[in-house]
Structures are given as structure tokens and as C-alpha cells.
Amino acid sequence: MPIRWRILSIAALNSAVVVVLAAMIWNGAQVLRSAWDDVRQVRESDRILALLESETGRLQNLIHRYINQPNPELFAEILLLREAVMGTLTTRASTDPMLSGSVEELERVTERFLNGFGELRGVQATISKTYEDEVLTPARDMAGLYSIIEGATGHRDALIWPSLGKSREAFTAMLVAANAYYLSLATASAEEARRNTDTIEKSIPVMSELADNDLQRMALQRLNARTEALRQGLSKLSEQLASRTELLRNTIDDSQAEAIGAIDDLSAKMRQREQKAQETFDRTLASISRKVLSIAVIFLGIIVSAGVLIALSIRLPLYQIMAAMQAITSGDYDRRVQGTNASDEIGAMARAVEVFRENAIAKRATEDELRSSKEKAESALLELNTAQQNLIDAERLAALGGLVAGVAHEVNNPIGISLTVASSFARRAETFEAELKSDGQLRRSQLEEFVRTSRDAAQQLVANLHRAGELIQSFKQVAVDRSHAERRQFSLSQATDQIIASLRPVLKRAPIALSVDMPEGLVIDGYPGSYGQILTNLFLNAANHAFGDGRSGTISISARPRGHDDVEIIFADNGAGMTPDVQRQAFDPFFTTRRNEGGTGLGLHIAYNLVTQQFGGRMMLDSRLGQGATFRIIMPRAARGGSPDADLASNGTFQWPNRTMSST
């Protein structure tokens, strides 16, 4: 059987396991979903019952507060809470599938509870009217009658005055006790009010016997009548308050307790149903887990057995092929590959390895031939690298050789003039000596003429020898820097002046103006000889190419700080410029546009190599045909490259730089 069919059989077994497990899980999920829906619905019903219990309890507290201290705000809050309770019953509890069959009793009890509040309000209104009309009104009349009796008494020494004071004190105490009883329903306050009323009634006959005038007697008769009316009012008020208390206890508190009991019964049923749903959920989950585990174990055994058989049917032939390939890689080409007659993929692999073995045999013979050719090519490459290094060394020293000839020519002029002046001065000195030794007298004019000519000769000698000394010193410093290539700190301005001084002979060959803008204080920690090589190559490149046809022009060189760590040097000319193709290859080794005139094509390449590899800087070129060329050199204040000798590889060949910064 092909390997792909063996692998597909394993995949088919895995798919069957997935399908069976998915069916079992889906079936169990339906049962679990149903049980979970029951649990969620029971919890929702519990929240509704808890809300009803909270609302009815709060409503009961508000009713008690309203009965004790009636005010419009409490009444409005009671009405709003009543509507909320009825809304919860009609809109949520009646539509809840868990409560819909048991909510009728709860609605009946709640309706009775709410209707009892209406009856209680009626009783409260009657109590308020009785208290106002039959308690407070007689009390106000009695207070007025006490004032009349006191006014009819002429003086405080009257016989009626002690009884009147005692009766008046009992009246005040009775009024306070009546108010306390009305507000707090305290039994002690009611008893005290009745006791003080008895005291008032007993004091009236005594005061009638001690009355001094008819006005007092008439007021005492009316006081007796109003006291009797007050006694009846207090009795009636006590009966009505007892009726209100009974109504509050039987209608409000009992209904609320019955409602709480109904809610507790429903909550117990909900908890039982939730427990049942939870048991169903747990039982179903355990059943699914057992079935899934059993099927997984069975199919796992089947899959592992089939996998082992298929793996062995693949592994053994592959092991044989691997052994054959190891023999081939170790050079044992005589071992035949087994399994080439098989019709599956392994047979195809075995046949491919056999072809590989045959090719390896043929390749070994070819490699022997190539090895000899490679040795010849490496020998030729070594000779080529040696020739390239010789060309580079020659180019790097060519500029110094040209400087020697130019400086020699420059130094020859002041030294030749000095020699001429010295010879003339020697002849003039011999003539003056002969005149001085002659017998004739020496005239003052002759002496003055000799002094004048001596002074002129001395001035010319000093000037020309000073000029020659400057040229020699500049060339000496440049030559030392070029030859020794030591790293040191050098002033960019001084090094540039020395290099320009050594290049004056070259610049005099053509009408080229030179503009230098080098600020003082720019110090470089690097290789002054390499810097001189860079600047010399740029000058010679400009003289040979930018102004090679004898045209006049200007070369400008400037420098400026670039941040704290770099210096930017700009070398620009307004010469012939470069085409884009020439510009792209300007830094490539051995590229020149004047090969027929003896150019080597290494000048800019060496300059670029020194900037990038030795100084660790960057060099960029921007040129347009007919518009000159600009070289921008960004050089670190402290060179980050190695010495010039580090440019040579271990085998003595020059490492060509990767030109990444030249403009295109």
C-alpha cells in the first residue's frame, strides 16, 4: 500500500474518533444546556422573590412610619412602592415560568396587604378627627374657662385659689398625657390622662362651694360639662386607637407575614428545583466524561497499534535507504541500495538513491579533474593578487614621487636666486677689499654704496632662503607623515596648508584658483599621512580630469564641525563633471576614463578606502556633467579604523571596500 494511503488511514481513524466524540459531546451538551437553563431560571425566580420580599418589608416599614407620623412625602413613597410591588407581581412574577403556577396565592395575600393600608388610612382619618373635635376642642374650652375663673377671682388669698391651682395643674398634666397617648399609644399615658381627668372632676364641686360670685359658678358649671365631654372623647379615642392597632396587626402585619411565608415556600420550591437541576447537570457531565474516556481509550489503542504497524512499514525501508546514503557519503560506492523493486514511495526513494550513487561515482572522477584545474586557478589568482598589490603600492607612492619633483623645482628657484645674489655679493666684497687696500683714499660714497648693496643682498638672501626653508619643512612634514603613517593628533588646518604647499607646483601647471576655508581648532586623532594621501589624490584627480583639457576653474576645500564627534570636509570643483555612469563607478578599483593616457584608476579608490576603512568615515560624491563635482567626507574626530597596514589581508592582498556611500 502506498505511504499516502497508510497515512490517510490514520487520519480516517482520527476523524472517526472526532465524529463519535463530537456526537456524544453534542448530545450531552443538549442535556447540560437544558439543566443549566433550569438552574438559570430558578436563580432568576429567586431574585424576583427576593425583590418582592424586600419591597413588601420596606412597604410595611413605611406604613408604620406613616401611621405614627403622617406626611405627604411618606404617603407618596408608599404609593410608588405599592405600584412597584404590583408591577413586579403582574409583569415579572406572573410571566416567570417557574412562578406562573404559584403566584395567585402571592397576589391574593399582597392585594389584601395593600387593601389593608386603605382601611388603615380611613381609621387614621377618623382618629385624627376624634382627637381634634372631642379631645383638643374641649381642652381649649377648658383652658378658656380656667382663665375666666382666674380672672373672676379678685386676689390670690381667696379660698378658691388652692383648689383652682390644683385643678389647673391636673388639666395641664392631662393634656400632656393625652397628646403622648395619641402619638405613642403608651398605656401609661392613657391611664395618667384618665387619672388627671378624675382629679379635675373631683375639684369642680370643691371650687363651686368656694366660689365668690356667679361668674365663677357659671364657669365651673361649663367646666364640668367640658370635662365630661373630654372624658368621653378620650374613651372614644382609646377605642379607635385600639381598633387601629388591631387593624394594623391583623391586616398589615399578618398579611405581610403571610406574604413572606408564601415567598419562603416558593423559595424552598425553587431551591429544590435548582438542586434537582444541578444533580441532573452533574450526573450528565459524569456520564459524558465516562463515555468519552472509554471511547478515547479504545480508539487510542486502535490508533497506536495501527500507527506502530505503519511506522514499522515505513521506518525499516527508510533505515536501509539511510544506511545506503551514509555509505555513499563515506565513499563506499560499491554497496547496492535495497528496496528498489518496491512500488511505493520508498521504492521511488531507493531508486533515486541508486541514481545518486551512480552519479556520485561519475562525480568522483570529475572532481579529480576539477581539483587539478582548481590548483592551477589558485596559483594564477595568487599571481594576480600580487600584481594588484604592486599596482596599488605604486599608485600610493606615485603622488609622493611627483611631489618630490615638484618641490625640487620650487626649491630650485629661491636657492638659484640666493646663489646668484651670494656670488654677486662675493664679487662686490672682493672689489671693495681691493679698493680698501689700494693707496688711494676710500670715499664716503663708496662705503655707503657697499653698505647699501650688502643690505639688499642680505635681504634677498634671507627672503629666498626663508622661502626655500618653508618649502623644505612642508615637504619634510608631508614626507614623514606619508612614510611613517603613525597615528597622532594633528590640526586639520595646518595639515591642509602643508599639503597645499607641496601641491603648488602641480596647481601652477593649469590656471586653477584655490579657495581654502579651514577653521582653526579642528583637531583630528588619526593618520596625517593618510589624510595627505586623500587630499593629494583628490587634487590630482581634479587636475587630471576636471581641468584636464587646460580649462580654468576653481577648487574649493572647506571643513566644519558636524556634531560633537564628526568633521565634514567638502572638496568641490567647477570642472567638467561626470556622467551618471562614470559617477557610479568612480570609486571602483582600476576604473579610469583615461586609460590610454596612462591612468591606473586607483586614485579615488584609494582615497575612498582610506576614508571608510582607516578613518571609519563616509565619502559621498555628487556630480553633474558640465557642473563640476563635490566630494563630501564625514570623518570622525577620532579615527575608528586600523593602521594602513591593516588594509592588507593575511595573505598580502588588498581588501576591496564595499562602496555603499557614493552617490549615483
C-alpha positions in Angstrom: 0.0 0.0 0.0 1.4 3.5 -0.8 2.5 5.5 2.1 -0.1 8.2 1.5 -2.9 5.6 1.9 -1.3 4.4 5.1 -1.2 8.0 6.5 -4.7 8.6 5.3 -5.9 5.5 7.2 -4.6 7.0 10.4 -6.3 10.3 9.5 -9.5 8.4 8.9 -9.4 6.7 12.3 -8.7 10.1 13.9 -11.6 11.6 12.1 -13.9 8.8 13.2 -12.9 9.4 16.8 -13.6 13.1 16.4 -17.0 12.4 14.9 -18.0 10.0 17.6 -16.8 12.2 20.4 -18.4 15.3 18.8 -21.8 13.4 18.6 -21.5 12.4 22.3 -20.5 15.8 23.4 -23.3 17.4 21.3 -25.9 15.1 22.9 -24.6 15.7 26.4 -24.4 19.5 25.7 -28.2 19.5 24.9 -28.9 17.8 28.3 -26.5 20.1 30.1 -28.0 23.2 28.3 -31.5 22.2 29.5 -30.3 21.6 33.1 -28.4 24.9 33.0 -31.4 26.7 31.7 -33.4 25.4 34.6 -30.7 26.5 37.1 -30.5 29.9 35.5 -34.3 30.3 35.5 -34.5 29.2 39.2 -31.9 31.8 40.1 -33.9 34.4 38.2 -37.1 33.4 40.1 -35.1 33.6 43.4 -34.1 37.2 42.5 -37.7 38.1 41.8 -38.9 36.6 45.1 -36.1 38.4 47.0 -37.1 41.6 45.3 -40.8 41.1 46.4 -39.7 40.2 49.9 -37.6 43.4 50.1 -40.3 45.6 48.7 -43.1 44.3 50.9 -40.9 44.6 54.0 -40.0 48.2 53.1 -43.7 48.9 52.4 -44.6 47.6 55.9 -42.0 49.9 57.5 -43.3 52.9 55.5 -46.9 52.2 56.6 -45.8 52.1 60.3 -43.9 55.3 59.9 -46.9 56.9 58.2 -49.3 55.8 60.9 -47.0 57.3 63.6 -46.1 60.4 61.7 -48.4 61.0 58.6 -47.0 63.3 56.0 -47.4 63.7 52.2 -43.9 62.6 51.4 -44.3 59.2 53.1 -47.7 58.8 51.5 -46.3 59.4 48.0 -43.4 57.0 48.7 -45.9 54.3 49.9 -48.0 54.8 46.7 -44.9 54.5 44.5 -43.7 51.4 46.3 -47.1 49.9 46.1 -47.1 50.3 42.3 -43.6 48.8 42.2 -44.8 45.7 44.2 -47.9 45.3 42.0 -45.8 45.8 38.8 -43.3 43.1 40.0 -46.2 40.7 40.6 -48.0 41.4 37.3 -45.2 41.9 34.8 -42.4 39.6 36.1 -43.7 37.1 38.6 -46.8 36.2 36.6 -44.8 35.7 33.4 -42.0 33.8 35.1 -42.3 30.1 34.0 -41.2 29.0 37.5 -43.6 31.2 39.4 -46.6 31.4 37.0 -48.4 28.4 38.6 -47.8 29.6 42.2 -48.2 33.4 42.0 -52.0 33.5 42.5 -51.8 33.0 46.3 -49.0 35.5 46.5 -51.1 38.0 44.6 -54.1 37.5 46.8 -52.0 38.0 50.0 -50.3 41.0 48.6 -53.6 42.5 47.5 -55.0 42.0 50.9 -51.9 43.7 52.4 -52.3 46.7 50.1 -56.1 47.0 50.6 -55.5 46.9 54.4 -53.5 50.1 54.0 -56.6 51.8 52.5 -58.7 50.8 55.5 -56.0 51.8 57.9 -55.9 55.3 56.3 -59.7 55.6 56.9 -59.3 54.6 60.5 -56.4 57.1 60.9 -58.6 59.9 59.5 -61.4 59.1 62.0 -58.8 59.0 64.8 -57.4 62.4 63.8 -60.9 63.9 63.6 -61.9 62.4 67.0 -58.7 63.7 68.6 -59.3 67.2 67.1 -63.0 67.5 67.8 -63.5 65.6 71.0 -60.2 66.0 72.8 -58.4 69.1 71.7 -61.6 71.2 71.3 -62.9 70.6 74.9 -59.4 71.1 76.1 -59.2 74.5 74.5 -62.6 75.4 76.0 -61.4 74.2 79.4 -58.3 76.4 79.2 -60.5 79.4 78.4 -62.8 78.6 81.4 -59.8 78.3 83.7 -58.8 81.8 82.5 -62.3 83.1 83.2 -62.3 81.6 86.7 -58.9 83.1 87.5 -60.0 86.5 86.2 -63.2 86.4 88.3 -61.1 85.7 91.4 -60.1 89.1 92.9 -57.0 88.2 94.8 -54.8 85.2 95.5 -55.8 84.9 99.1 -59.3 83.8 98.0 -60.4 80.4 99.3 -60.9 79.0 95.8 -57.4 79.6 94.7 -55.6 76.5 96.0 -58.3 74.2 94.5 -58.2 76.1 91.3 -54.4 75.7 91.1 -54.6 72.0 91.8 -57.3 71.6 89.1 -55.3 73.7 86.6 -52.2 71.5 87.2 -54.2 68.3 86.7 -55.6 69.8 83.4 -52.1 70.5 82.1 -50.9 67.1 83.0 -54.0 65.5 81.4 -53.4 67.4 78.2 -49.8 66.3 78.1 -50.6 62.7 78.8 -53.4 62.8 76.1 -51.0 64.1 73.5 -48.4 61.4 74.4 -51.0 58.7 74.2 -52.2 59.9 70.8 -48.7 60.0 69.5 -47.1 56.9 71.1 -50.1 54.7 72.2 -48.5 54.3 75.6 -50.9 52.7 78.1 -49.3 54.6 81.0 -50.1 57.9 79.2 -53.7 56.9 78.7 -54.0 55.9 82.4 -52.5 59.2 83.5 -54.9 61.2 81.3 -57.9 59.4 82.9 -56.5 59.9 86.4 -56.0 63.6 85.8 -59.5 63.9 84.4 -60.9 62.3 87.6 -58.9 64.8 89.6 -60.4 67.7 87.6 -63.9 66.3 88.1 -63.4 66.0 91.8 -62.0 69.5 92.2 -65.0 71.2 90.5 -67.6 70.6 93.3 -65.0 71.9 95.8 -64.4 75.0 93.8 -68.2 75.5 93.4 -68.6 75.7 97.2 -65.7 78.2 97.5 -66.9 80.4 94.6 -67.3 84.1 95.4 -69.6 85.2 92.6 -71.9 84.0 89.9 -69.4 84.3 87.1 -67.2 81.7 88.8 -70.1 79.4 89.5 -71.3 79.6 85.8 -67.7 79.0 84.5 -67.4 76.0 86.9 -70.7 74.5 85.6 -69.4 74.8 82.0 -66.0 73.4 83.0 -67.8 70.4 84.5 -69.6 69.8 81.2 -66.5 70.2 79.1 -64.6 67.8 81.4 -67.3 65.2 80.9 -67.1 65.7 77.1 -63.3 65.4 77.3 -63.6 62.1 79.3 -66.0 60.7 76.6 -63.6 61.9 73.8 -60.6 60.2 75.5 -62.6 57.0 75.8 -63.7 57.2 72.1 -60.1 57.9 71.1 -58.8 54.9 73.1 -61.4 52.6 71.3 -60.4 54.0 67.9 -56.7 53.7 68.6 -57.2 50.1 69.8 -59.2 49.4 66.6 -56.3 50.9 64.5 -53.8 48.7 66.3 -55.9 45.6 65.8 -56.3 46.5 62.1 -52.6 47.2 61.7 -51.7 43.9 63.4 -54.4 41.7 61.6 -54.4 43.3 58.2 -51.0 44.8 57.6 -48.5 42.8 59.7 -50.3 39.4 59.3 -50.7 39.9 55.6 -47.1 40.8 55.2 -46.1 37.8 57.3 -48.3 35.6 55.2 -46.7 37.1 52.1 -43.3 36.4 53.4 -44.3 32.9 54.2 -45.6 32.4 50.7 -42.4 33.8 49.3 -40.4 31.4 51.6 -42.4 28.5 50.4 -41.8 29.4 46.8 -38.1 29.9 47.5 -37.9 26.4 49.1 -39.5 25.0 45.9 -37.1 27.0 43.8 -34.1 25.6 45.8 -35.4 22.1 45.4 -35.8 22.5 41.7 -32.4 24.1 41.5 -30.9 21.2 43.4 -32.6 18.7 41.1 -31.3 20.6 38.0 -27.8 20.7 39.5 -27.9 16.9 40.2 -29.0 16.3 36.6 -26.2 18.6 35.4 -23.6 16.7 37.5 -24.9 13.3 36.5 -25.0 14.1 32.8 -21.5 15.6 33.0 -20.1 12.5 34.8 -21.8 10.2 32.2 -20.3 12.1 29.3 -16.9 12.1 30.9 -17.0 8.3 31.4 -18.2 7.6 27.8 -15.6 10.0 26.3 -12.8 8.4 28.3 -13.9 4.9 27.4 -14.1 5.7 23.7 -10.9 7.6 23.8 -9.0 4.7 25.4 -10.5 2.2 22.8 -9.7 4.3 19.8 -6.3 5.3 21.2 -5.4 1.6 21.4 -6.5 1.1 17.8 -4.7 4.2 16.6 -1.5 3.3 18.4 -1.5 -0.2 17.1 -2.1 0.9 13.6 0.5 3.7 13.9 3.1 1.3 15.1 2.5 -1.1 12.2 2.5 1.7 9.7 5.6 3.3 11.3 7.5 0.0 11.1 6.5 -0.5 7.5 8.0 2.9 6.7 10.9 3.0 9.2 12.7 -0.2 8.2 12.9 0.6 4.5 13.9 4.2 5.3 16.6 2.9 7.6 18.0 0.7 4.8 18.0 3.7 2.5 19.7 5.9 5.1 22.4 3.2 5.6 23.0 3.2 1.8 23.2 7.0 1.8 25.7 7.0 4.7 27.8 4.5 2.8 27.7 6.8 -0.3 28.7 9.9 1.7 31.6 7.9 3.3 32.9 7.0 -0.1 31.7 3.3 -0.2 30.1 3.3 -3.7 30.1 -0.5 -4.0 27.2 -1.1 -1.7 23.9 -1.6 -3.5 20.7 0.1 -2.4 17.9 -2.3 -1.2 14.2 -1.8 -1.9 14.5 -0.5 -5.5 11.8 -3.0 -6.6 9.2 -1.7 -4.2 6.2 0.0 -5.9 5.5 2.6 -3.2 7.2 5.9 -2.4 10.0 4.3 -0.6 10.8 2.3 -3.7 11.0 5.5 -5.6 13.3 6.9 -3.0 15.5 3.8 -3.2 15.7 4.1 -7.0 16.6 7.8 -6.6 19.4 7.0 -4.1 20.7 4.4 -6.5 20.8 7.0 -9.2 22.6 9.3 -6.8 25.1 6.5 -6.1 25.8 6.2 -9.8 26.1 9.9 -10.2 28.5 10.1 -7.2 30.7 7.5 -8.9 30.8 9.7 -12.0 31.2 12.8 -9.9 34.3 11.4 -8.2 36.0 11.1 -11.5 35.0 14.6 -12.4 36.2 16.0 -9.1 39.6 14.6 -9.6 39.8 16.5 -12.9 38.5 19.7 -11.3 40.9 19.5 -8.4 43.9 19.8 -10.7 42.2 22.7 -12.5 41.5 24.4 -9.2 45.1 24.2 -8.1 46.1 25.9 -11.4 43.5 28.6 -11.0 44.5 29.4 -7.4 48.1 29.7 -8.5 47.0 32.2 -11.2 44.8 34.1 -8.7 47.8 34.4 -6.3 49.9 35.9 -9.1 47.0 38.3 -10.0 46.6 39.4 -6.4 50.4 40.1 -6.1 50.2 42.2 -9.3 47.2 44.1 -8.0 49.0 44.9 -4.7 52.1 46.1 -6.6 49.9 48.4 -8.7 48.3 49.8 -5.6 51.6 50.4 -3.8 52.9 52.1 -6.9 49.9 54.3 -7.1 50.1 55.2 -3.4 53.8 56.2 -3.8 53.3 57.9 -7.2 51.9 61.1 -5.7 54.8 61.3 -3.3 57.3 60.9 -6.2 55.5 63.7 -8.1 55.7 65.9 -5.0 59.5 65.3 -4.8 59.9 66.5 -8.4 57.6 69.5 -7.9 59.2 70.6 -4.6 62.6 70.2 -6.1 61.6 72.6 -8.9 60.1 75.0 -6.4 63.1 74.9 -4.1 65.4 75.4 -7.1 64.1 79.0 -7.8 64.9 80.6 -4.3 68.1 78.6 -4.0 69.3 79.6 -7.5 68.5 83.3 -6.8 70.2 83.0 -3.4 73.3 81.5 -5.2 73.3 84.4 -7.8 73.0 87.0 -5.1 75.7 85.4 -3.0 78.1 85.2 -6.0 77.4 88.9 -6.8 77.9 89.9 -3.2 81.2 87.9 -3.1 82.5 89.7 -6.2 81.4 93.1 -4.7 83.2 92.2 -1.5 86.4 91.4 -3.4 86.2 94.7 -5.3 85.6 96.7 -2.1 88.5 94.9 -0.4 90.8 95.8 -3.4 89.7 99.4 -3.1 90.3 99.4 0.6 93.9 98.0 0.2 94.8 100.4 -2.6 96.9 103.5 -1.8 94.1 105.9 -2.7 91.7 107.1 -0.1 88.2 105.5 0.3 85.4 107.9 -0.3 82.3 108.0 1.9 80.1 107.5 -1.1 81.9 104.2 -1.9 81.4 103.0 1.7 77.7 103.9 1.6 77.2 102.1 -1.7 78.9 99.0 -0.4 76.7 99.0 2.8 73.5 99.6 0.6 74.3 96.7 -1.7 75.3 94.5 1.2 72.0 95.2 2.9 70.0 94.4 -0.3 71.9 91.2 -0.9 71.4 90.1 2.7 67.6 90.9 2.5 67.3 88.9 -0.8 69.3 86.0 0.7 67.2 85.9 3.8 63.9 86.1 1.8 64.8 83.4 -0.7 66.4 81.1 1.9 63.3 81.5 4.2 61.1 80.6 1.2 63.2 77.5 0.5 63.2 76.6 4.2 59.4 76.8 4.3 59.1 74.5 1.2 61.5 72.1 2.6 59.9 72.0 6.0 56.4 71.4 4.5 57.7 68.7 2.2 59.6 67.2 5.1 56.5 67.0 7.3 54.4 65.6 4.4 57.1 63.1 3.6 57.4 62.0 7.2 53.7 61.6 7.5 53.4 59.6 4.3 56.3 57.3 5.1 55.7 56.6 8.7 51.9 56.6 8.8 51.9 57.0 12.6 48.7 57.9 14.4 48.7 61.2 16.2 46.7 64.3 16.8 47.1 66.9 14.1 45.5 70.2 13.2 43.3 69.9 10.1 44.1 73.5 9.1 47.9 73.0 9.4 48.0 69.7 7.6 45.9 71.1 4.8 48.2 74.1 4.4 51.3 71.8 4.3 49.7 69.5 1.7 48.6 72.5 -0.5 52.2 73.9 -0.2 53.6 70.7 -1.6 51.0 70.7 -4.4 51.6 74.3 -5.6 53.8 73.1 -8.5 51.0 70.9 -9.7 48.4 73.6 -9.5 50.7 76.1 -11.3 50.6 74.0 -14.5 47.0 75.0 -15.1 45.0 78.2 -14.5 43.3 76.8 -11.4 42.3 79.0 -8.5 42.3 77.6 -5.0 39.9 78.5 -2.2 40.6 77.2 1.3 38.2 77.6 4.3 39.6 75.7 7.2 38.7 77.0 10.7 41.4 76.8 13.3 40.9 74.4 16.2 39.7 71.4 14.3 42.0 68.6 15.7 41.8 65.0 14.3 43.2 62.0 16.2 44.2 59.9 13.2 46.8 59.4 10.5 48.0 62.7 8.9 49.8 60.8 6.1 46.6 59.1 5.1 44.8 62.4 5.2 47.5 63.9 2.9 47.1 60.9 0.6 43.3 61.5 0.4 43.7 65.2 -0.3 46.5 64.7 -2.8 44.5 62.1 -4.8 41.5 64.5 -4.9 43.7 67.3 -6.1 45.4 65.2 -8.7 42.0 63.8 -9.8 40.6 67.3 -10.3 43.8 68.5 -12.1 43.8 65.5 -14.5 40.1 65.1 -15.1 38.1 68.1 -14.1 40.6 70.6 -15.7 42.4 68.1 -17.9 41.8 70.0 -21.1 43.6 73.1 -19.9 40.4 74.9 -18.9 40.5 77.3 -16.0 38.5 76.8 -12.9 38.3 76.9 -9.1 38.9 74.2 -6.5 37.5 74.9 -3.0 38.1 72.9 0.1 36.3 73.7 3.4 35.7 72.0 6.7 33.2 72.5 9.5 32.3 70.6 12.7 29.4 68.1 12.4 28.1 67.5 15.9 30.5 66.6 18.7 32.1 63.6 17.2 32.5 64.2 13.4 34.0 66.7 11.0 32.7 67.4 7.5 35.2 68.1 4.7 33.9 69.4 1.3 36.2 69.2 -1.7 34.5 70.8 -4.8 35.5 71.9 -8.2 33.6 73.6 -11.1 35.3 71.5 -13.8 34.0 69.1 -16.4 31.8 67.0 -14.0 30.8 63.3 -14.5 28.1 61.4 -16.3 25.9 59.1 -14.2 27.7 56.0 -15.4 31.1 57.4 -14.6 29.8 58.6 -11.2 28.5 55.1 -10.3 31.9 53.6 -10.9 34.2 56.4 -9.7 35.3 54.6 -6.5 35.7 51.2 -8.2 39.3 49.9 -8.4 41.1 50.2 -11.8 38.2 52.3 -13.3 39.5 55.3 -15.3 38.4 57.3 -18.2 42.0 58.0 -19.4 43.5 54.6 -19.5 45.0 55.4 -22.9 46.8 58.3 -21.3 48.4 56.2 -18.5 45.7 56.4 -15.8 45.5 53.5 -13.4 42.0 54.1 -11.9 43.2 53.7 -8.3 43.3 57.3 -7.1 39.7 57.8 -5.9 39.5 54.1 -4.9 42.5 54.5 -2.5 41.0 57.8 -1.2 37.7 56.2 -0.6 39.3 53.1 1.0 41.3 55.3 3.5 38.2 57.4 4.5 35.9 54.4 5.1 38.3 51.7 6.4 41.1 53.6 8.1 39.3 56.7 9.5 35.9 54.9 9.8 34.1 57.7 7.9 32.0 58.2 4.9 32.7 59.6 1.5 29.9 60.8 -0.9 30.1 62.1 -4.5 27.7 64.4 -6.2 28.4 65.5 -9.8 26.6 66.7 -12.9 28.1 66.8 -16.4 29.5 70.3 -17.0 28.8 71.4 -13.5 31.8 70.1 -11.6 32.0 67.6 -8.8 31.6 67.7 -5.0 33.2 65.2 -2.6 31.7 65.2 0.9 33.8 63.5 3.6 32.4 62.9 7.0 35.3 62.0 9.2 35.3 61.1 12.9 37.4 63.3 15.2 39.0 60.0 16.4 39.7 57.5 13.7 37.9 54.2 14.2 39.8 52.1 11.7 43.2 50.5 11.9 46.6 51.4 10.6 47.3 51.4 6.8 49.0 48.0 7.1 45.7 46.6 8.4 44.3 47.1 4.9 46.2 44.1 3.9 44.7 40.7 4.4 46.6 37.9 5.9 47.7 36.7 2.5 49.1 40.1 1.5 46.2 41.1 -0.8 44.3 44.3 -0.7 40.7 44.2 0.7 38.4 46.0 -1.7 35.8 48.1 0.1 32.1 47.7 -0.4 31.1 51.1 -1.9 27.9 52.0 -0.1 28.1 55.8 0.2 29.0 57.0 -3.2 26.2 59.0 -4.9 24.6 57.6 -8.0 
